[in-house]
Amino acid sequence: MFLFGENLVFGPNDGIETCNVGMGLLIDKSMTDPRVKLKNPVVAAVLGYLIPGAGHWYQGRYFKAAIYTVCILGTFFYGMHLGNWKTVYYKWTGRSKTIGFFAQIGVGLPAMGALIQHKRYDAPQDPFHANHRIEKESSLGEKLEAPFKGRVRFAGEDAVRDIEGQLTLVQDGGEMSWEVNGSLKGTIDGKEPIELELGDPVEVGPQIFASENISFQYLRLEEDPVQDQFASDRRYVMCHVHEKGEAHEYEVAIIEGTVPRAFWDYYQVPIEDDAEQHLNRILGKQMELALVFTWIAGLLNLLAVWDAYEGPAYGYGDEPTEEEAKKKQSESHASKTKEPEAAAAEA
């Protein structure tokens, strides 16, 4: 309870402990909380950094924890959504340096995947590579099996037809060989079953890639979009179709299309320059706004970590001492007595 004005005195059986603060303010200490119980502040700070608000959940400060978790993560993922989920990645090569990532990493675990993807992205080259398509490669292995969707054109024909099926590609001849063989079992135009033997030349997009140009290069149609088409969850594939003769193999067709790329193979992976230019072209200023949201989220979480470690900046521990309270009270009383005297003197 509190009152302004006169000092009140309670009896010993009133059960209320009081003190004078400021201008006669009476505070019932039995109704105020002690300092915030921070438990182990180091543990709280680490948890708060890894997951926004987790340190406050650990300390039992549930309301503030909910605010931090919802607001910080909401801001972070909204920024990623605005930028087509391509705003958070780490790249530090040549002139391509993502300085803003040092603000994004403040959000903790939600941004740490970019560090792992940076290491995966710089892994050894994929055996199914073509230099004009692939600059950085992944650890695909020696075999690719995936559902294929694309087009086919047979030798001696001008018609380009749709084809779908199960694609299998295998590297033969050891680690130093680039010879690739495989097969495609599926249907043409959705109804005609077919089985094709595949071989060199082969072009396969990298396994770990943020956004790849999947436009048709060899089997383009007039009605296809003029601008290049980029995708994260699809992987470019081009193969020639072989048919064995009595003495030689003959190229009888070419297939071109895409196979799926796993979510973990493109999420927070460093983006290539051409894909970044395409993204800025379609999003414009929205891309810059998306980056700002992710930066703000990371910096806000640093303040939340500080709060988990040190406690509230204001409110607890700022109360005046008894001597300071008495001094302020006496000063206030003196000013009140001087005002009537000054008024009487003027009259």
TORVOTOR-393034 format. One record per residue (C-alpha): residue number from 1; x, y, z. Coordinates in Angstrom, 1 decimal, always signed. Layout:
% TORVOTOR-393034
r tilo NUM xx X yy Y zz Z
...
END
This chain:
% TORVOTOR-393034
r tilo 1 xx +0.0 yy +0.0 zz +0.0
r tilo 2 xx +1.1 yy +3.6 zz -0.4
r tilo 3 xx +0.0 yy +7.1 zz +0.6
r tilo 4 xx +1.3 yy +10.5 zz -0.1
r tilo 5 xx +1.6 yy +13.2 zz +2.5
r tilo 6 xx +1.7 yy +12.4 zz +6.2
r tilo 7 xx +3.9 yy +9.8 zz +7.8
r tilo 8 xx +1.8 yy +7.0 zz +9.3
r tilo 9 xx +2.9 yy +4.8 zz +12.3
r tilo 10 xx +1.6 yy +1.3 zz +12.6
r tilo 11 xx +1.5 yy -0.7 zz +15.8
r tilo 12 xx +3.6 yy -3.8 zz +16.3
r tilo 13 xx +0.6 yy -6.1 zz +15.7
r tilo 14 xx -0.4 yy -4.5 zz +12.4
r tilo 15 xx +1.8 yy -7.0 zz +10.5
r tilo 16 xx +3.0 yy -4.4 zz +8.0
r tilo 17 xx +6.6 yy -3.4 zz +7.5
r tilo 18 xx +6.9 yy +0.1 zz +6.1
r tilo 19 xx +9.5 yy +2.6 zz +5.0
r tilo 20 xx +9.4 yy +6.2 zz +4.0
r tilo 21 xx +10.4 yy +6.9 zz +0.4
r tilo 22 xx +10.4 yy +10.2 zz -1.4
r tilo 23 xx +7.6 yy +12.6 zz -0.6
r tilo 24 xx +6.1 yy +10.6 zz +2.3
r tilo 25 xx +5.5 yy +7.5 zz +0.1
r tilo 26 xx +4.8 yy +4.5 zz +2.2
r tilo 27 xx +5.7 yy +1.1 zz +0.7
r tilo 28 xx +4.5 yy -2.2 zz +2.1
r tilo 29 xx +7.7 yy -4.3 zz +1.7
r tilo 30 xx +5.8 yy -7.5 zz +2.3
r tilo 31 xx +3.9 yy -6.9 zz -1.0
r tilo 32 xx +7.0 yy -6.3 zz -3.2
r tilo 33 xx +9.1 yy -9.0 zz -4.9
r tilo 34 xx +12.7 yy -9.4 zz -4.0
r tilo 35 xx +15.4 yy -9.2 zz -6.6
r tilo 36 xx +14.8 yy -11.4 zz -9.6
r tilo 37 xx +16.0 yy -15.0 zz -9.0
r tilo 38 xx +18.4 yy -15.5 zz -11.9
r tilo 39 xx +19.4 yy -19.1 zz -10.8
r tilo 40 xx +22.6 yy -19.8 zz -12.6
r tilo 41 xx +23.0 yy -16.6 zz -14.8
r tilo 42 xx +25.7 yy -18.3 zz -17.0
r tilo 43 xx +23.4 yy -21.2 zz -17.9
r tilo 44 xx +20.5 yy -18.8 zz -18.5
r tilo 45 xx +22.6 yy -16.6 zz -20.8
r tilo 46 xx +23.8 yy -19.6 zz -22.8
r tilo 47 xx +20.3 yy -21.0 zz -23.1
r tilo 48 xx +19.0 yy -17.5 zz -24.0
r tilo 49 xx +21.5 yy -17.2 zz -26.8
r tilo 50 xx +20.9 yy -20.6 zz -28.3
r tilo 51 xx +17.1 yy -20.3 zz -28.3
r tilo 52 xx +15.6 yy -16.8 zz -27.7
r tilo 53 xx +13.7 yy -16.7 zz -24.5
r tilo 54 xx +15.0 yy -20.1 zz -23.3
r tilo 55 xx +17.1 yy -18.5 zz -20.5
r tilo 56 xx +14.0 yy -16.8 zz -19.1
r tilo 57 xx +12.0 yy -20.0 zz -19.2
r tilo 58 xx +14.8 yy -21.6 zz -17.2
r tilo 59 xx +14.6 yy -18.8 zz -14.6
r tilo 60 xx +10.9 yy -19.1 zz -14.3
r tilo 61 xx +10.3 yy -15.6 zz -15.9
r tilo 62 xx +7.6 yy -17.0 zz -18.1
r tilo 63 xx +5.9 yy -13.9 zz -19.3
r tilo 64 xx +9.1 yy -12.2 zz -20.5
r tilo 65 xx +10.3 yy -15.5 zz -21.9
r tilo 66 xx +7.1 yy -15.8 zz -24.1
r tilo 67 xx +7.6 yy -12.2 zz -25.3
r tilo 68 xx +11.2 yy -12.8 zz -26.3
r tilo 69 xx +10.5 yy -16.1 zz -28.0
r tilo 70 xx +7.6 yy -14.9 zz -30.0
r tilo 71 xx +8.9 yy -11.5 zz -30.9
r tilo 72 xx +12.5 yy -12.4 zz -31.7
r tilo 73 xx +11.8 yy -15.7 zz -33.6
r tilo 74 xx +8.8 yy -14.1 zz -35.3
r tilo 75 xx +10.9 yy -11.2 zz -36.5
r tilo 76 xx +13.7 yy -13.6 zz -37.7
r tilo 77 xx +11.5 yy -16.0 zz -39.6
r tilo 78 xx +9.3 yy -13.3 zz -41.1
r tilo 79 xx +12.5 yy -11.7 zz -42.5
r tilo 80 xx +13.4 yy -15.1 zz -44.0
r tilo 81 xx +10.0 yy -15.4 zz -45.4
r tilo 82 xx +10.2 yy -12.0 zz -47.1
r tilo 83 xx +13.5 yy -13.0 zz -48.7
r tilo 84 xx +12.2 yy -16.3 zz -50.1
r tilo 85 xx +14.2 yy -18.0 zz -47.3
r tilo 86 xx +17.5 yy -16.9 zz -48.9
r tilo 87 xx +18.5 yy -14.1 zz -46.4
r tilo 88 xx +20.5 yy -16.1 zz -43.9
r tilo 89 xx +23.8 yy -17.7 zz -45.1
r tilo 90 xx +27.5 yy -17.3 zz -44.5
r tilo 91 xx +30.0 yy -16.6 zz -47.3
r tilo 92 xx +33.5 yy -15.3 zz -46.9
r tilo 93 xx +35.2 yy -15.6 zz -50.2
r tilo 94 xx +36.7 yy -12.8 zz -52.3
r tilo 95 xx +34.4 yy -9.8 zz -52.5
r tilo 96 xx +31.4 yy -12.0 zz -51.4
r tilo 97 xx +31.4 yy -11.4 zz -47.6
r tilo 98 xx +28.2 yy -11.5 zz -45.7
r tilo 99 xx +29.0 yy -9.1 zz -42.9
r tilo 100 xx +25.4 yy -8.9 zz -41.9
r tilo 101 xx +25.5 yy -12.5 zz -40.8
r tilo 102 xx +27.4 yy -11.4 zz -37.7
r tilo 103 xx +24.1 yy -9.7 zz -36.6
r tilo 104 xx +22.0 yy -12.7 zz -37.7
r tilo 105 xx +24.0 yy -15.2 zz -35.7
r tilo 106 xx +22.9 yy -13.3 zz -32.6
r tilo 107 xx +19.6 yy -15.2 zz -32.8
r tilo 108 xx +21.4 yy -18.5 zz -31.9
r tilo 109 xx +20.5 yy -21.9 zz -33.3
r tilo 110 xx +18.1 yy -20.7 zz -36.0
r tilo 111 xx +21.1 yy -19.1 zz -37.8
r tilo 112 xx +23.8 yy -21.6 zz -36.9
r tilo 113 xx +22.8 yy -23.9 zz -39.7
r tilo 114 xx +24.5 yy -21.4 zz -42.1
r tilo 115 xx +27.9 yy -22.3 zz -40.6
r tilo 116 xx +27.4 yy -26.0 zz -41.2
r tilo 117 xx +26.1 yy -25.4 zz -44.7
r tilo 118 xx +29.1 yy -23.2 zz -45.4
r tilo 119 xx +31.4 yy -26.2 zz -44.6
r tilo 120 xx +29.3 yy -28.6 zz -46.6
r tilo 121 xx +29.2 yy -26.3 zz -49.6
r tilo 122 xx +33.0 yy -26.2 zz -49.7
r tilo 123 xx +33.2 yy -30.0 zz -49.7
r tilo 124 xx +35.0 yy -32.0 zz -52.5
r tilo 125 xx +33.7 yy -32.0 zz -56.0
r tilo 126 xx +30.8 yy -34.1 zz -57.1
r tilo 127 xx +31.7 yy -36.8 zz -59.7
r tilo 128 xx +28.7 yy -35.7 zz -61.9
r tilo 129 xx +30.0 yy -32.2 zz -62.6
r tilo 130 xx +30.3 yy -30.0 zz -65.6
r tilo 131 xx +32.7 yy -27.1 zz -65.2
r tilo 132 xx +30.4 yy -24.6 zz -66.9
r tilo 133 xx +27.6 yy -25.4 zz -64.4
r tilo 134 xx +29.3 yy -26.1 zz -61.2
r tilo 135 xx +31.7 yy -23.9 zz -59.2
r tilo 136 xx +31.4 yy -25.4 zz -55.8
r tilo 137 xx +30.4 yy -29.0 zz -55.1
r tilo 138 xx +29.0 yy -31.5 zz -52.6
r tilo 139 xx +29.6 yy -35.0 zz -51.3
r tilo 140 xx +27.0 yy -36.8 zz -53.5
r tilo 141 xx +28.8 yy -40.1 zz -53.7
r tilo 142 xx +29.0 yy -42.3 zz -56.8
r tilo 143 xx +25.2 yy -43.0 zz -57.3
r tilo 144 xx +22.2 yy -40.9 zz -58.0
r tilo 145 xx +18.7 yy -42.3 zz -57.8
r tilo 146 xx +15.7 yy -40.0 zz -57.9
r tilo 147 xx +12.4 yy -39.3 zz -59.7
r tilo 148 xx +13.1 yy -37.4 zz -62.9
r tilo 149 xx +10.8 yy -35.0 zz -64.7
r tilo 150 xx +11.7 yy -33.3 zz -67.9
r tilo 151 xx +11.8 yy -33.6 zz -71.7
r tilo 152 xx +13.2 yy -35.9 zz -74.4
r tilo 153 xx +14.0 yy -35.6 zz -78.0
r tilo 154 xx +15.0 yy -38.5 zz -80.2
r tilo 155 xx +17.6 yy -38.3 zz -83.0
r tilo 156 xx +16.1 yy -37.4 zz -86.4
r tilo 157 xx +13.0 yy -35.8 zz -84.8
r tilo 158 xx +12.2 yy -32.2 zz -84.1
r tilo 159 xx +9.4 yy -33.0 zz -81.6
r tilo 160 xx +10.2 yy -32.5 zz -77.9
r tilo 161 xx +8.1 yy -34.7 zz -75.6
r tilo 162 xx +7.5 yy -34.8 zz -71.9
r tilo 163 xx +9.1 yy -37.7 zz -69.9
r tilo 164 xx +8.9 yy -38.8 zz -66.3
r tilo 165 xx +10.4 yy -41.8 zz -64.4
r tilo 166 xx +13.0 yy -43.2 zz -62.1
r tilo 167 xx +16.5 yy -42.0 zz -62.9
r tilo 168 xx +19.7 yy -43.9 zz -62.0
r tilo 169 xx +23.2 yy -42.7 zz -62.6
r tilo 170 xx +26.4 yy -44.5 zz -61.6
r tilo 171 xx +30.0 yy -43.4 zz -61.9
r tilo 172 xx +32.1 yy -46.2 zz -63.4
r tilo 173 xx +35.8 yy -46.8 zz -63.6
r tilo 174 xx +37.0 yy -45.7 zz -60.2
r tilo 175 xx +37.6 yy -42.4 zz -58.5
r tilo 176 xx +39.6 yy -40.9 zz -61.3
r tilo 177 xx +37.0 yy -41.7 zz -64.0
r tilo 178 xx +34.3 yy -39.3 zz -65.1
r tilo 179 xx +32.4 yy -42.0 zz -67.1
r tilo 180 xx +28.8 yy -42.1 zz -66.1
r tilo 181 xx +26.2 yy -44.7 zz -67.0
r tilo 182 xx +22.6 yy -45.1 zz -66.0
r tilo 183 xx +19.0 yy -45.7 zz -66.9
r tilo 184 xx +15.6 yy -44.1 zz -66.9
r tilo 185 xx +12.4 yy -46.1 zz -66.5
r tilo 186 xx +9.2 yy -44.2 zz -66.9
r tilo 187 xx +6.6 yy -42.9 zz -69.4
r tilo 188 xx +6.5 yy -40.5 zz -72.3
r tilo 189 xx +3.7 yy -38.0 zz -72.4
r tilo 190 xx +2.2 yy -39.7 zz -69.4
r tilo 191 xx +1.1 yy -42.9 zz -71.2
r tilo 192 xx +3.8 yy -44.6 zz -73.3
r tilo 193 xx +6.2 yy -46.8 zz -71.1
r tilo 194 xx +9.8 yy -46.6 zz -72.0
r tilo 195 xx +13.3 yy -47.6 zz -70.7
r tilo 196 xx +16.4 yy -45.7 zz -71.7
r tilo 197 xx +20.1 yy -46.4 zz -71.3
r tilo 198 xx +21.9 yy -43.3 zz -70.3
r tilo 199 xx +25.6 yy -42.2 zz -70.7
r tilo 200 xx +28.0 yy -39.5 zz -71.3
r tilo 201 xx +27.9 yy -36.6 zz -71.8
r tilo 202 xx +26.2 yy -35.9 zz -68.5
r tilo 203 xx +25.5 yy -32.7 zz -66.7
r tilo 204 xx +24.1 yy -32.8 zz -63.1
r tilo 205 xx +23.7 yy -29.9 zz -60.8
r tilo 206 xx +25.4 yy -29.9 zz -57.4
r tilo 207 xx +23.7 yy -31.7 zz -54.6
r tilo 208 xx +24.2 yy -28.8 zz -52.1
r tilo 209 xx +23.1 yy -25.6 zz -53.7
r tilo 210 xx +20.9 yy -22.6 zz -52.6
r tilo 211 xx +19.3 yy -21.8 zz -55.9
r tilo 212 xx +20.1 yy -23.3 zz -59.3
r tilo 213 xx +19.3 yy -22.3 zz -62.9
r tilo 214 xx +17.0 yy -25.1 zz -64.1
r tilo 215 xx +16.0 yy -23.5 zz -67.4
r tilo 216 xx +16.1 yy -25.8 zz -70.4
r tilo 217 xx +19.3 yy -25.3 zz -72.4
r tilo 218 xx +19.1 yy -28.0 zz -75.0
r tilo 219 xx +15.3 yy -28.7 zz -75.3
r tilo 220 xx +13.9 yy -25.2 zz -75.0
r tilo 221 xx +10.5 yy -24.5 zz -76.6
r tilo 222 xx +9.2 yy -21.3 zz -78.0
r tilo 223 xx +6.6 yy -20.9 zz -75.3
r tilo 224 xx +9.2 yy -21.2 zz -72.5
r tilo 225 xx +9.9 yy -18.1 zz -70.4
r tilo 226 xx +12.6 yy -15.9 zz -71.8
r tilo 227 xx +14.1 yy -15.2 zz -68.4
r tilo 228 xx +16.1 yy -18.0 zz -66.6
r tilo 229 xx +14.2 yy -20.1 zz -64.1
r tilo 230 xx +15.8 yy -20.7 zz -60.7
r tilo 231 xx +14.8 yy -23.3 zz -58.1
r tilo 232 xx +16.1 yy -24.5 zz -54.7
r tilo 233 xx +14.3 yy -27.8 zz -54.4
r tilo 234 xx +15.0 yy -29.0 zz -58.0
r tilo 235 xx +18.4 yy -30.2 zz -59.4
r tilo 236 xx +19.3 yy -29.9 zz -63.1
r tilo 237 xx +20.1 yy -33.1 zz -65.1
r tilo 238 xx +21.0 yy -33.6 zz -68.8
r tilo 239 xx +22.0 yy -37.0 zz -70.2
r tilo 240 xx +22.4 yy -38.6 zz -73.6
r tilo 241 xx +20.6 yy -41.8 zz -74.4
r tilo 242 xx +22.7 yy -44.6 zz -75.9
r tilo 243 xx +21.7 yy -47.7 zz -77.8
r tilo 244 xx +24.1 yy -50.6 zz -78.3
r tilo 245 xx +24.8 yy -51.8 zz -81.8
r tilo 246 xx +26.8 yy -54.7 zz -83.0
r tilo 247 xx +30.1 yy -52.9 zz -82.8
r tilo 248 xx +29.4 yy -49.5 zz -81.3
r tilo 249 xx +27.0 yy -47.5 zz -79.1
r tilo 250 xx +24.9 yy -44.9 zz -80.8
r tilo 251 xx +23.4 yy -41.7 zz -79.4
r tilo 252 xx +19.7 yy -41.9 zz -80.1
r tilo 253 xx +18.2 yy -39.2 zz -77.8
r tilo 254 xx +18.8 yy -36.5 zz -75.2
r tilo 255 xx +16.9 yy -36.0 zz -72.0
r tilo 256 xx +16.9 yy -32.8 zz -69.9
r tilo 257 xx +15.0 yy -32.0 zz -66.7
r tilo 258 xx +15.3 yy -32.0 zz -63.0
r tilo 259 xx +15.3 yy -34.3 zz -59.9
r tilo 260 xx +14.4 yy -33.3 zz -56.3
r tilo 261 xx +16.9 yy -31.6 zz -54.0
r tilo 262 xx +16.5 yy -32.2 zz -50.3
r tilo 263 xx +15.5 yy -29.3 zz -48.0
r tilo 264 xx +18.7 yy -29.7 zz -46.0
r tilo 265 xx +20.7 yy -29.4 zz -49.2
r tilo 266 xx +19.6 yy -25.8 zz -50.0
r tilo 267 xx +18.4 yy -24.3 zz -46.7
r tilo 268 xx +20.9 yy -21.6 zz -45.5
r tilo 269 xx +23.4 yy -22.6 zz -48.2
r tilo 270 xx +25.5 yy -19.8 zz -49.6
r tilo 271 xx +23.8 yy -18.4 zz -52.7
r tilo 272 xx +25.6 yy -17.9 zz -56.0
r tilo 273 xx +26.0 yy -14.5 zz -57.6
r tilo 274 xx +23.6 yy -15.2 zz -60.5
r tilo 275 xx +20.9 yy -16.6 zz -58.2
r tilo 276 xx +21.4 yy -13.5 zz -55.9
r tilo 277 xx +20.9 yy -11.2 zz -58.9
r tilo 278 xx +17.8 yy -13.1 zz -59.9
r tilo 279 xx +16.4 yy -12.8 zz -56.4
r tilo 280 xx +17.1 yy -9.0 zz -56.2
r tilo 281 xx +15.4 yy -8.6 zz -59.6
r tilo 282 xx +12.2 yy -10.3 zz -58.5
r tilo 283 xx +12.0 yy -9.0 zz -54.9
r tilo 284 xx +13.6 yy -5.5 zz -55.3
r tilo 285 xx +13.6 yy -3.5 zz -52.1
r tilo 286 xx +11.7 yy -6.3 zz -50.3
r tilo 287 xx +15.0 yy -8.2 zz -50.1
r tilo 288 xx +16.7 yy -5.4 zz -48.3
r tilo 289 xx +13.8 yy -5.2 zz -45.8
r tilo 290 xx +14.0 yy -8.9 zz -45.3
r tilo 291 xx +17.7 yy -8.6 zz -44.4
r tilo 292 xx +16.9 yy -5.8 zz -41.9
r tilo 293 xx +14.4 yy -8.0 zz -40.1
r tilo 294 xx +16.9 yy -10.8 zz -39.6
r tilo 295 xx +19.5 yy -8.3 zz -38.4
r tilo 296 xx +17.2 yy -6.8 zz -35.9
r tilo 297 xx +16.2 yy -10.2 zz -34.5
r tilo 298 xx +19.8 yy -11.1 zz -33.9
r tilo 299 xx +20.6 yy -7.9 zz -32.1
r tilo 300 xx +17.4 yy -8.0 zz -30.0
r tilo 301 xx +18.4 yy -11.4 zz -28.8
r tilo 302 xx +21.7 yy -10.1 zz -27.5
r tilo 303 xx +19.7 yy -7.7 zz -25.3
r tilo 304 xx +17.6 yy -10.6 zz -24.1
r tilo 305 xx +20.8 yy -12.6 zz -23.2
r tilo 306 xx +22.0 yy -9.6 zz -21.2
r tilo 307 xx +18.7 yy -9.5 zz -19.4
r tilo 308 xx +18.9 yy -13.2 zz -18.6
r tilo 309 xx +22.4 yy -12.8 zz -17.2
r tilo 310 xx +22.2 yy -9.5 zz -15.3
r tilo 311 xx +18.5 yy -9.3 zz -14.6
r tilo 312 xx +16.3 yy -6.2 zz -15.4
r tilo 313 xx +18.1 yy -3.0 zz -16.1
r tilo 314 xx +15.6 yy -1.0 zz -14.1
r tilo 315 xx +13.1 yy -1.6 zz -11.3
r tilo 316 xx +14.9 yy -3.8 zz -8.9
r tilo 317 xx +17.9 yy -2.6 zz -6.8
r tilo 318 xx +17.2 yy +1.1 zz -7.7
r tilo 319 xx +15.3 yy +1.9 zz -4.5
r tilo 320 xx +16.9 yy +4.8 zz -2.4
r tilo 321 xx +18.6 yy +4.0 zz +0.8
r tilo 322 xx +17.0 yy +5.1 zz +4.1
r tilo 323 xx +19.4 yy +8.0 zz +4.4
r tilo 324 xx +18.6 yy +9.2 zz +0.9
r tilo 325 xx +14.9 yy +8.8 zz +1.5
r tilo 326 xx +15.1 yy +11.0 zz +4.7
r tilo 327 xx +17.2 yy +13.6 zz +2.9
r tilo 328 xx +14.7 yy +13.8 zz +0.0
r tilo 329 xx +11.8 yy +14.0 zz +2.5
r tilo 330 xx +13.5 yy +16.8 zz +4.5
r tilo 331 xx +14.2 yy +18.7 zz +1.2
r tilo 332 xx +10.6 yy +18.3 zz +0.2
r tilo 333 xx +9.4 yy +19.5 zz +3.6
r tilo 334 xx +11.7 yy +22.6 zz +3.4
r tilo 335 xx +10.5 yy +23.5 zz +0.0
r tilo 336 xx +6.9 yy +23.3 zz +1.1
r tilo 337 xx +7.5 yy +25.7 zz +4.0
r tilo 338 xx +9.4 yy +28.2 zz +1.9
r tilo 339 xx +6.6 yy +28.5 zz -0.6
r tilo 340 xx +4.1 yy +30.1 zz +1.8
r tilo 341 xx +6.7 yy +32.4 zz +3.2
r tilo 342 xx +7.7 yy +33.6 zz -0.3
r tilo 343 xx +4.0 yy +34.2 zz -1.1
r tilo 344 xx +3.5 yy +36.2 zz +2.1
r tilo 345 xx +6.6 yy +38.3 zz +1.4
r tilo 346 xx +5.4 yy +39.2 zz -2.1
r tilo 347 xx +2.0 yy +40.2 zz -0.7
END
